[in-house]
């Protein structure tokens, strides 16, 4: 029954995607025809039509070019399609109810994936141990020392201390802009509290939107971002992977759209 429902849901979404593309194409044709009609039209209306054409064409192109890819990280690990950044780091398979993924420390790069700009969705679970549980996503990586990271400190999610709560999600760019330098020189700019705040040992969902110049982080499908920052380097592509420091972090349901 569950399998049938998932297949049905997938078919509905596929049909919706096709219909949206058809609507976009039809709307573009209509607007273009209106523009080509040789009638005396006020300049303001011509400008409006031009804007509509540009927006429609831009939306259609972006929509058709976006590629959404789900990654079975457990299976990729078993097939040696994940690259360990450090020889001694540990990685183990994880099954927790419906979630199948990995528990790891260090960095696991996705082999043959060049990430530019787009959306990263992932489920994570840390530990409730002060200053020992850090986990997130590394991207635009060159090697183990040069990369960007968005990561979480679950032990601060529901801290009673207000300042600690504001140290829950962090962006940093190694090696030039580590977290401690950013906190000292730009306090509470590159880190913030998460909203909603889950328990430290609970699974939570993160959506990381990486643009050309900025990064936006959402937690548990919230409408309001938990963090919004400007990028701190000129790299626009590179390696992408799972990142954990201290105690092992748990990862599942990785989806990358770009």
C-alpha positions in Angstrom: 0.0 0.0 0.0 2.8 2.4 0.9 4.7 1.5 -2.2 1.6 2.2 -4.3 1.0 5.5 -2.7 4.6 6.6 -3.3 4.4 5.6 -7.0 1.0 7.4 -7.3 2.5 10.5 -5.6 5.5 10.5 -8.0 3.2 10.2 -11.0 1.1 13.1 -9.9 4.2 15.3 -9.4 5.5 14.3 -12.8 2.2 15.3 -14.4 2.2 18.6 -12.5 5.7 19.3 -13.7 4.7 18.7 -17.3 1.6 20.8 -17.0 3.6 23.7 -15.5 6.0 23.6 -18.4 3.2 23.6 -21.0 1.5 26.5 -19.3 4.9 28.4 -19.3 5.3 27.8 -23.0 1.8 28.8 -23.9 2.0 31.9 -21.8 5.2 32.9 -23.6 3.6 32.4 -27.0 0.6 34.5 -26.0 2.7 37.4 -24.7 4.9 37.3 -27.8 1.9 37.5 -30.1 0.5 40.4 -28.1 3.9 42.2 -28.6 3.9 41.6 -32.3 0.4 43.0 -32.8 1.0 46.3 -34.6 -1.5 48.6 -32.8 -1.0 51.9 -31.1 0.0 50.8 -27.6 1.1 53.2 -24.8 4.8 52.9 -24.0 4.0 51.8 -20.4 2.1 48.8 -21.7 5.0 47.9 -24.1 7.4 48.0 -21.2 5.1 45.8 -19.1 4.9 43.2 -22.0 8.7 43.2 -22.3 9.0 42.5 -18.6 6.4 39.7 -18.8 8.3 38.1 -21.7 11.6 38.3 -19.9 10.2 36.9 -16.7 8.4 34.0 -18.4 11.4 33.1 -20.6 13.7 33.2 -17.6 11.5 31.1 -15.5 11.0 28.5 -18.2 14.7 28.2 -18.9 15.6 28.0 -15.2 12.9 25.5 -14.5 13.9 23.2 -17.4 17.6 23.4 -16.6 17.3 22.6 -12.9 18.3 19.0 -12.1 17.2 17.4 -8.9 19.2 14.3 -7.8 18.6 12.1 -4.8 21.7 10.3 -3.4 21.6 7.0 -1.5 24.6 7.8 0.5 24.6 4.3 2.2 24.7 2.6 -1.2 27.3 5.1 -2.5 29.6 4.3 0.4 29.3 0.6 -0.2 30.2 1.2 -3.8 33.2 3.3 -2.9 31.7 6.4 -4.6 32.3 8.6 -1.5 35.8 9.9 -0.9 37.2 10.1 2.6 39.0 13.4 3.3 41.1 11.9 6.1 42.5 8.3 6.2 41.6 7.6 9.8 38.0 8.9 9.8 35.2 6.5 10.6 32.1 5.8 8.6 29.3 3.3 9.4 26.0 2.5 7.8 22.9 3.7 9.6 19.3 2.6 9.7 16.8 4.4 11.9 13.2 3.7 11.1 12.6 5.0 7.6 16.0 6.7 7.5 18.9 4.9 5.9 22.2 6.8 5.8 25.6 7.1 7.3 27.2 8.0 10.6 30.6 9.6 10.2 33.3 12.0 11.3 35.4 14.0 9.0 34.4 14.8 5.4 32.9 12.4 2.8 33.1 14.0 -0.7 30.7 12.8 -3.4 32.8 11.3 -6.2 32.4 13.0 -9.6 29.9 15.6 -8.4 30.8 19.2 -9.2 28.5 21.5 -7.2 28.0 25.1 -8.4 24.8 26.9 -7.2 21.6 25.3 -6.1 19.7 23.7 -3.2 21.0 21.0 -0.8 18.4 19.1 1.3 19.5 16.7 4.0 18.4 15.1 7.2 20.9 15.3 10.1 21.2 14.2 13.7 23.8 15.2 16.2 24.6 14.6 19.9 23.8 16.4 23.0 27.4 16.8 24.2 28.6 20.3 24.7 31.3 21.4 22.2 31.5 17.9 20.8 28.9 17.6 18.1 29.3 19.6 14.8 27.8 18.5 11.5 26.7 19.9 8.2 27.5 20.2 4.5 30.9 21.1 2.9 30.8 22.6 -0.6 32.9 24.4 -3.2 35.7 22.3 -2.0 39.2 22.1 -3.5 40.7 19.8 -0.9 40.6 19.0 2.8 41.7 22.5 3.8 39.9 24.7 1.2 36.1 24.6 1.2 32.9 26.3 2.5 30.9 24.7 5.3 27.4 25.3 6.7 27.2 23.3 9.9 25.1 23.0 13.1 25.8 22.7 16.8 22.8 20.7 18.1 23.9 21.0 21.7 23.0 24.7 21.4 19.6 24.2 19.8 17.6 24.5 23.0 20.3 26.0 25.3 18.9 28.1 28.2 21.6 30.7 27.6 20.5 33.1 24.9 23.9 33.6 23.4 24.6 29.9 23.1 21.3 29.5 21.2 22.5 32.0 18.7 25.6 29.8 18.1 23.5 27.0 16.6 24.1 27.3 12.8 27.3 28.6 11.3 28.8 29.4 7.9 32.6 29.4 7.5 35.1 29.4 4.6 38.3 27.5 5.2 41.1 28.3 5.5 40.8 32.1 5.4 37.6 32.5 7.5 37.4 30.0 10.3 34.5 30.1 12.7 36.5 31.7 15.6 37.8 34.5 13.4 34.3 35.2 12.1 32.9 35.2 15.7 35.6 37.6 16.9 35.5 40.1 14.0 31.8 39.7 13.0 29.8 38.6 16.0 26.4 37.0 15.2 26.8 37.7 11.5 27.8 34.3 10.2 26.0 32.3 12.9 22.5 32.3 14.4 19.9 30.3 16.3 17.8 27.8 14.4 14.1 28.1 14.1 12.3 25.8 14.9 14.7 24.4 17.5 14.7 20.7 17.8 16.0 18.6 20.6 19.8 18.1 20.4 19.4 14.3 19.7 16.5 14.5 17.2 16.6 14.3 13.5 16.1 17.7 11.7 15.9 18.7 8.1 18.2 21.4 6.6 17.8 23.2 3.3 20.9 25.1 2.2 20.4 27.4 -0.7 23.7 28.4 -2.3 23.6 31.3 -4.7 26.3 33.1 -6.6 26.9 35.5 -3.8 24.9 34.4 -0.8 23.9 31.4 1.3 20.5 30.9 2.9 19.7 28.1 5.4 16.3 26.8 6.4 15.6 24.3 9.2 12.6 21.9 9.2 10.9 23.4 6.2 10.4 26.8 7.9 9.4 29.7 5.8 11.8 32.0 7.5 15.5 31.3 7.2 17.7 30.6 10.2 20.8 32.1 8.5 21.4 34.3 5.6 24.9 35.4 4.8 27.2 36.6 2.0 29.8 34.2 0.6 33.3 34.9 1.7 35.3 33.8 -1.4 35.1 33.8 -5.2 34.8 30.1 -5.7 31.7 29.2 -7.7 32.1 25.4 -7.9 33.9 22.5 -6.4 33.5 19.3 -4.3 30.4 18.7 -2.1 30.2 16.4 0.8 29.0 15.4 4.3 30.9 17.2 7.1 31.2 16.3 10.7 33.6 17.2 13.5 34.0 15.9 17.0 31.5 13.1 17.7 30.1 11.2 14.6 27.1 12.9 13.0 24.2 11.1 11.3 23.1 11.9 7.7 20.3 10.7 5.5 18.1 11.7 2.5 20.6 13.8 0.6 19.1 15.6 -2.3 20.9 18.1 -4.5 19.2 20.4 -7.0 21.4 22.5 -9.4 
